[in-house]
Amino acid sequence: MRVYHSTTRAGRQLYLRGGNLPVMSDKITAPKIRSMKGGRIACVTAYDAPSARLADEAGVDLILVGDSVGNTTLGYPSTLPVSLEEMVHHTRAAASGCSNALLVSDLPFGSYQASSEEAVRSAVSLVKVGAEAVKLEGAYVEAIEAIVRAGIPVMGHVGMTPQSVNSFGGFRVQGRGDRADTVVEAAHAVEKAGAFSVVLEVIPGVVAKRITETVSIPTIGIGAGPDCDGEIQVWHDLLGISETVYRHAKAYADVGEITKNALKSYAEEVRKREFPTEENTF
């Protein structure tokens, strides 16, 4: 069978003769992420088109439109107020900037807990605007099974699940001491339900290592030590934009200070009538 080739920004597309459906040779998919078990998977959050484009061009494997948009971008005290409508809005924006990485979108609090039917409807609404998989927190086995059955890949999330902050009594390390088995069992339940990967958030490194060695799907850590199959970090933490410095994060640039200084220079030049000049005039 002859194959016709076409090159796009996302990578090379392969077109089978007699059909018009492209087979992406480079595009990261949920099955591709699952096959990367034992490797190192680079993941980052992004909430709009420019940030998703930059992350995609940097070569990350997975971009998560996280409900952390509530804390980082919308000014909420936690992720709990984030609505499905807001996640749809930000997913649509990020999708327009993402070509090669797998785009995963969070199911926000209240969009999947009541029933499997609600979970599927919520997941479908995110896929319709560009999500290629969804993530949900906790061992909601029936919801995961139903979403997977609907043809939508699911990423699990256990350990410190921010949507359960009130049950935990705050943002605390989970899985210490005799609570380790609870987190391990949750990870295995998520795997059995059909998730293609699972986020391990803020748990002891020894527990993360135990989970990573005993599940067949990739583990993606955040505050879970170096033994996971991958790592996910929040955009604002990586770039030094967050007001708070977190132990589990690392700033690779001080974009916050750079941005502030640039805006100061702009304001100063405007006030001194140094900008705009004739060069900026039509």
One Martini backbone bead per residue (centre of mass of N, CA, C, O) as a GRO file, in nm:
protein
  282
    1MET     BB    1   0.095   0.037   0.024
    2ARG     BB    2   0.063   0.358  -0.032
    3VAL     BB    3   0.228   0.654   0.102
    4TYR     BB    4   0.152   0.976   0.197
    5HIS     BB    5   0.319   1.289   0.252
    6SER     BB    6   0.301   1.530   0.530
    7THR     BB    7   0.403   1.843   0.659
    8THR     BB    8   0.392   1.966   0.993
    9ARG     BB    9   0.421   2.124   1.291
   10ALA     BB   10   0.354   1.843   1.445
   11GLY     BB   11   0.460   1.681   1.200
   12ARG     BB   12   0.427   1.382   1.042
   13GLN     BB   13   0.204   1.287   0.795
   14LEU     BB   14   0.007   0.996   0.714
   15TYR     BB   15  -0.132   0.892   0.401
   16LEU     BB   16  -0.356   0.682   0.289
   17ARG     BB   17  -0.448   0.529   0.032
   18GLY     BB   18  -0.788   0.617  -0.016
   19GLY     BB   19  -0.752   0.838   0.210
   20ASN     BB   20  -0.801   1.121   0.474
   21LEU     BB   21  -0.649   0.989   0.720
   22PRO     BB   22  -0.426   1.069   0.949
   23VAL     BB   23  -0.102   0.948   1.063
   24MET     BB   24   0.071   1.010   1.335
   25SER     BB   25   0.421   0.992   1.400
   26ASP     BB   26   0.466   1.216   1.660
   27LYS     BB   27   0.227   1.216   1.819
   28ILE     BB   28   0.107   1.233   2.133
   29THR     BB   29  -0.037   0.970   2.315
   30ALA     BB   30  -0.174   0.772   2.542
   31PRO     BB   31  -0.034   0.508   2.447
   32LYS     BB   32   0.247   0.634   2.444
   33ILE     BB   33   0.265   0.697   2.742
   34ARG     BB   34   0.226   0.406   2.839
   35SER     BB   35   0.490   0.303   2.683
   36MET     BB   36   0.684   0.489   2.890
   37LYS     BB   37   0.739   0.289   3.086
   38GLY     BB   38   1.050   0.353   3.254
   39GLY     BB   39   1.084   0.635   3.192
   40ARG     BB   40   1.073   0.993   3.102
   41ILE     BB   41   0.810   1.221   3.174
   42ALA     BB   42   0.723   1.538   3.049
   43CYS     BB   43   0.532   1.771   3.248
   44VAL     BB   44   0.283   2.043   3.209
   45THR     BB   45   0.123   2.324   3.268
   46ALA     BB   46  -0.160   2.487   3.095
   47TYR     BB   47  -0.406   2.777   3.007
   48ASP     BB   48  -0.306   2.865   2.713
   49ALA     BB   49  -0.183   2.926   2.408
   50PRO     BB   50   0.108   3.034   2.466
   51SER     BB   51   0.194   2.820   2.679
   52ALA     BB   52   0.137   2.569   2.505
   53ARG     BB   53   0.327   2.642   2.273
   54LEU     BB   54   0.591   2.653   2.435
   55ALA     BB   55   0.578   2.367   2.551
   56ASP     BB   56   0.562   2.224   2.279
   57GLU     BB   57   0.832   2.346   2.158
   58ALA     BB   58   1.005   2.220   2.402
   59GLY     BB   59   0.902   1.897   2.422
   60VAL     BB   60   0.681   1.804   2.578
   61ASP     BB   61   0.461   1.532   2.638
   62LEU     BB   62   0.265   1.685   2.855
   63ILE     BB   63  -0.042   1.871   2.881
   64LEU     BB   64  -0.201   2.042   3.156
   65VAL     BB   65  -0.527   2.145   3.223
   66GLY     BB   66  -0.553   2.270   3.519
   67ASP     BB   67  -0.728   2.351   3.815
   68SER     BB   68  -0.486   2.545   3.895
   69VAL     BB   69  -0.604   2.798   3.761
   70GLY     BB   70  -0.730   2.907   4.017
   71ASN     BB   71  -0.461   2.985   4.165
   72THR     BB   72  -0.277   3.111   3.920
   73THR     BB   73  -0.516   3.295   3.751
   74LEU     BB   74  -0.810   3.350   3.915
   75GLY     BB   75  -0.771   3.392   4.245
   76TYR     BB   76  -0.806   3.143   4.403
   77PRO     BB   77  -0.758   2.952   4.702
   78SER     BB   78  -0.851   2.711   4.514
   79THR     BB   79  -0.993   2.452   4.313
   80LEU     BB   80  -1.301   2.439   4.394
   81PRO     BB   81  -1.435   2.686   4.216
   82VAL     BB   82  -1.393   2.542   3.965
   83SER     BB   83  -1.537   2.513   3.657
   84LEU     BB   84  -1.632   2.361   3.373
   85GLU     BB   85  -1.646   2.617   3.201
   86GLU     BB   86  -1.353   2.703   3.261
   87MET     BB   87  -1.220   2.446   3.147
   88VAL     BB   88  -1.324   2.479   2.863
   89HIS     BB   89  -1.195   2.750   2.803
   90HIS     BB   90  -0.891   2.664   2.857
   91THR     BB   91  -0.881   2.423   2.669
   92ARG     BB   92  -0.936   2.569   2.407
   93ALA     BB   93  -0.689   2.750   2.422
   94ALA     BB   94  -0.463   2.534   2.451
   95ALA     BB   95  -0.528   2.369   2.193
   96SER     BB   96  -0.433   2.601   1.991
   97GLY     BB   97  -0.112   2.549   2.102
   98CYS     BB   98  -0.134   2.229   2.053
   99SER     BB   99   0.035   1.963   1.861
  100ASN     BB  100   0.217   1.718   2.010
  101ALA     BB  101   0.121   1.702   2.274
  102LEU     BB  102  -0.055   1.584   2.528
  103LEU     BB  103  -0.393   1.676   2.602
  104VAL     BB  104  -0.494   1.746   2.933
  105SER     BB  105  -0.795   1.753   3.139
  106ASP     BB  106  -0.957   1.865   3.407
  107LEU     BB  107  -1.178   1.757   3.642
  108PRO     BB  108  -1.372   1.924   3.834
  109PHE     BB  109  -1.527   1.997   4.099
  110GLY     BB  110  -1.849   1.837   4.055
  111SER     BB  111  -1.815   1.668   3.755
  112TYR     BB  112  -1.800   1.331   3.883
  113GLN     BB  113  -1.911   1.235   4.175
  114ALA     BB  114  -2.223   1.162   4.140
  115SER     BB  115  -2.167   1.019   3.845
  116SER     BB  116  -2.095   0.854   3.557
  117GLU     BB  117  -2.263   1.027   3.369
  118GLU     BB  118  -2.140   1.297   3.450
  119ALA     BB  119  -1.849   1.226   3.382
  120VAL     BB  120  -1.892   1.185   3.078
  121ARG     BB  121  -2.009   1.461   3.009
  122SER     BB  122  -1.762   1.622   3.104
  123ALA     BB  123  -1.551   1.488   2.923
  124VAL     BB  124  -1.683   1.554   2.652
  125SER     BB  125  -1.667   1.867   2.678
  126LEU     BB  126  -1.350   1.865   2.662
  127VAL     BB  127  -1.306   1.713   2.396
  128LYS     BB  128  -1.469   1.915   2.208
  129VAL     BB  129  -1.218   2.144   2.272
  130GLY     BB  130  -0.930   1.934   2.269
  131ALA     BB  131  -0.913   1.708   2.445
  132GLU     BB  132  -0.732   1.377   2.480
  133ALA     BB  133  -0.778   1.387   2.791
  134VAL     BB  134  -0.842   1.301   3.135
  135LYS     BB  135  -0.858   1.416   3.481
  136LEU     BB  136  -0.886   1.251   3.805
  137GLU     BB  137  -0.965   1.234   4.144
  138GLY     BB  138  -0.925   0.943   4.266
  139ALA     BB  139  -1.107   0.626   4.325
  140TYR     BB  140  -1.316   0.647   4.058
  141VAL     BB  141  -1.390   0.373   3.909
  142GLU     BB  142  -1.662   0.407   3.757
  143ALA     BB  143  -1.585   0.667   3.609
  144ILE     BB  144  -1.342   0.563   3.459
  145GLU     BB  145  -1.479   0.330   3.311
  146ALA     BB  146  -1.689   0.507   3.161
  147ILE     BB  147  -1.493   0.690   3.007
  148VAL     BB  148  -1.336   0.468   2.865
  149ARG     BB  149  -1.589   0.344   2.727
  150ALA     BB  150  -1.628   0.626   2.562
  151GLY     BB  151  -1.314   0.683   2.449
  152ILE     BB  152  -1.158   0.814   2.705
  153PRO     BB  153  -0.881   0.900   2.839
  154VAL     BB  154  -0.730   0.833   3.169
  155MET     BB  155  -0.605   1.017   3.442
  156GLY     BB  156  -0.482   0.976   3.739
  157HIS     BB  157  -0.514   1.067   4.111
  158VAL     BB  158  -0.301   1.052   4.396
  159GLY     BB  159  -0.298   1.149   4.729
  160MET     BB  160  -0.270   1.478   4.696
  161THR     BB  161  -0.596   1.594   4.660
  162PRO     BB  162  -0.712   1.911   4.633
  163GLN     BB  163  -1.029   1.848   4.637
  164SER     BB  164  -0.967   1.717   4.949
  165VAL     BB  165  -0.872   1.938   5.158
  166ASN     BB  166  -1.099   1.923   5.376
  167SER     BB  167  -1.050   1.624   5.456
  168PHE     BB  168  -0.732   1.671   5.526
  169GLY     BB  169  -0.689   1.964   5.663
  170GLY     BB  170  -0.515   2.028   5.415
  171PHE     BB  171  -0.191   2.061   5.281
  172ARG     BB  172  -0.080   1.727   5.287
  173VAL     BB  173   0.090   1.465   5.339
  174GLN     BB  174   0.057   1.147   5.193
  175GLY     BB  175   0.130   0.814   5.311
  176ARG     BB  176   0.205   0.790   5.599
  177GLY     BB  177   0.276   0.514   5.726
  178ASP     BB  178  -0.036   0.357   5.765
  179ARG     BB  179  -0.122   0.524   5.482
  180ALA     BB  180   0.019   0.388   5.240
  181ASP     BB  181  -0.186   0.169   5.147
  182THR     BB  182  -0.406   0.363   5.050
  183VAL     BB  183  -0.246   0.478   4.808
  184VAL     BB  184  -0.175   0.214   4.670
  185GLU     BB  185  -0.466   0.114   4.628
  186ALA     BB  186  -0.558   0.354   4.456
  187ALA     BB  187  -0.360   0.309   4.221
  188HIS     BB  188  -0.463   0.022   4.151
  189ALA     BB  189  -0.757   0.102   4.094
  190VAL     BB  190  -0.697   0.293   3.860
  191GLU     BB  191  -0.561   0.087   3.681
  192LYS     BB  192  -0.799  -0.122   3.669
  193ALA     BB  193  -1.004   0.095   3.539
  194GLY     BB  194  -0.800   0.224   3.282
  195ALA     BB  195  -0.570   0.391   3.324
  196PHE     BB  196  -0.270   0.530   3.162
  197SER     BB  197  -0.218   0.698   3.430
  198VAL     BB  198  -0.052   0.843   3.737
  199VAL     BB  199  -0.074   1.071   3.985
  200LEU     BB  200   0.174   1.167   4.236
  201GLU     BB  201   0.097   1.357   4.529
  202VAL     BB  202   0.252   1.423   4.800
  203ILE     BB  203   0.458   1.173   4.869
  204PRO     BB  204   0.651   0.948   4.963
  205GLY     BB  205   0.911   0.811   4.795
  206VAL     BB  206   0.869   0.511   4.884
  207VAL     BB  207   0.575   0.498   4.781
  208ALA     BB  208   0.623   0.573   4.487
  209LYS     BB  209   0.813   0.337   4.430
  210ARG     BB  210   0.613   0.112   4.494
  211ILE     BB  211   0.408   0.188   4.278
  212THR     BB  212   0.592   0.189   4.026
  213GLU     BB  213   0.669  -0.128   4.069
  214THR     BB  214   0.333  -0.229   4.072
  215VAL     BB  215   0.263  -0.086   3.808
  216SER     BB  216   0.188  -0.064   3.448
  217ILE     BB  217   0.174   0.238   3.476
  218PRO     BB  218   0.252   0.549   3.470
  219THR     BB  219   0.422   0.768   3.686
  220ILE     BB  220   0.338   1.105   3.806
  221GLY     BB  221   0.517   1.339   3.966
  222ILE     BB  222   0.454   1.555   4.273
  223GLY     BB  223   0.618   1.528   4.543
  224ALA     BB  224   0.753   1.198   4.486
  225GLY     BB  225   1.018   1.194   4.365
  226PRO     BB  226   1.263   1.011   4.142
  227ASP     BB  227   1.091   0.716   4.077
  228CYS     BB  228   0.926   0.803   3.864
  229ASP     BB  229   0.826   0.817   3.520
  230GLY     BB  230   0.752   1.119   3.598
  231GLU     BB  231   0.680   1.482   3.561
  232ILE     BB  232   0.492   1.748   3.727
  233GLN     BB  233   0.444   2.102   3.667
  234VAL     BB  234   0.394   2.432   3.732
  235TRP     BB  235   0.435   2.695   3.539
  236HIS     BB  236   0.479   2.919   3.766
  237ASP     BB  237   0.706   2.762   3.916
  238LEU     BB  238   0.916   2.724   3.683
  239LEU     BB  239   0.916   3.063   3.623
  240GLY     BB  240   0.884   3.245   3.887
  241ILE     BB  241   0.569   3.356   3.948
  242SER     BB  242   0.522   3.267   4.214
  243GLU     BB  243   0.488   3.367   4.547
  244THR     BB  244   0.544   3.072   4.614
  245VAL     BB  245   0.771   2.840   4.758
  246TYR     BB  246   0.821   2.505   4.675
  247ARG     BB  247   0.968   2.210   4.754
  248HIS     BB  248   0.868   2.047   4.480
  249ALA     BB  249   1.000   2.286   4.332
  250LYS     BB  250   1.143   2.463   4.031
  251ALA     BB  251   1.317   2.742   3.923
  252TYR     BB  252   1.433   2.823   3.582
  253ALA     BB  253   1.316   3.117   3.626
  254ASP     BB  254   1.259   3.493   3.651
  255VAL     BB  255   0.986   3.602   3.507
  256GLY     BB  256   0.859   3.793   3.708
  257GLU     BB  257   1.092   4.002   3.722
  258ILE     BB  258   1.120   4.053   3.420
  259THR     BB  259   0.833   4.158   3.378
  260LYS     BB  260   0.835   4.390   3.581
  261ASN     BB  261   1.074   4.546   3.454
  262ALA     BB  262   0.947   4.588   3.177
  263LEU     BB  263   0.698   4.753   3.281
  264LYS     BB  264   0.859   4.978   3.412
  265SER     BB  265   0.998   5.077   3.154
  266TYR     BB  266   0.746   5.146   3.002
  267ALA     BB  267   0.622   5.351   3.201
  268GLU     BB  268   0.864   5.544   3.198
  269GLU     BB  269   0.866   5.611   2.891
  270VAL     BB  270   0.583   5.726   2.877
  271ARG     BB  271   0.623   5.958   3.091
  272LYS     BB  272   0.888   6.071   2.916
  273ARG     BB  273   0.831   6.045   2.604
  274GLU     BB  274   0.999   5.778   2.476
  275PHE     BB  275   0.711   5.642   2.435
  276PRO     BB  276   0.654   5.684   2.145
  277THR     BB  277   0.796   5.709   1.830
  278GLU     BB  278   0.852   5.746   1.504
  279GLU     BB  279   0.900   5.433   1.469
  280ASN     BB  280   0.582   5.392   1.593
  281THR     BB  281   0.474   5.551   1.343
  282PHE     BB  282   0.231   5.599   1.065
   0.00000   0.00000   0.00000
